[in-house]
Amino acid sequence: MGQSDVILDPVTQEQVDDHFVSQDSLEFYTLLDSCVIDLNNRHNRMKKLANKIGHKTVSEIIYLLEKSSYSTILYPMIDLESGWNDSAYSYAGAIGIAQIMPRTAREYGMPKDDLYDPVKNVTLAIQIFEEHIEHYHYIVEHYALTAYNKGRGGVKKYGAFSGYSQTILRAKNLN
């Protein structure tokens, strides 16, 4: 580390004496700092969403996510999918906070217009993700995340370890 490098504890923001910082510690502080930044960003995006759609609706979404056994994956998945933007629309045509394709929604009996309802969108996202977990027999999160992002055929085409799954699971491990 150079003379001008100052290491701040990401939680307390106090300067850390660099004589006692090993490479492992530095990597830990970097990861912890990323985690704090990610959580602050998520908190800010969720506050913005609450101001737009109401605190009660955001509370319902949080309740649904927390009820799932996979909440630590679902939160960063939504971070990556839409940044908590309930009106997100992707170039591929995915809609809403969890970026669900209208064709996928139809397969689950949900009309396209319901994808704009953030609670229905997240409810369906959780159902889809948990079904992918079950379908891939817990070869777990990588297959399910890749299938969520690329469709079941995407796992066959791209394999389980997509950049998408690795990004989500890295974020999960930071949370």
Secondary structure as UniProt FT lines:
FT   TURN            3..4
FT   STRAND          7..8
FT   TURN            10..12
FT   STRAND          15..16
FT   HELIX           18..20
FT   HELIX           23..53
FT   HELIX           55..67
FT   TURN            69..70
FT   HELIX           71..82
FT   TURN            86..87
FT   TURN            91..92
FT   TURN            96..99
FT   HELIX           102..107
FT   TURN            108..109
FT   HELIX           112..116
FT   HELIX           118..135
FT   TURN            136..138
FT   HELIX           140..150
FT   HELIX           152..158
FT   HELIX           163..174
//
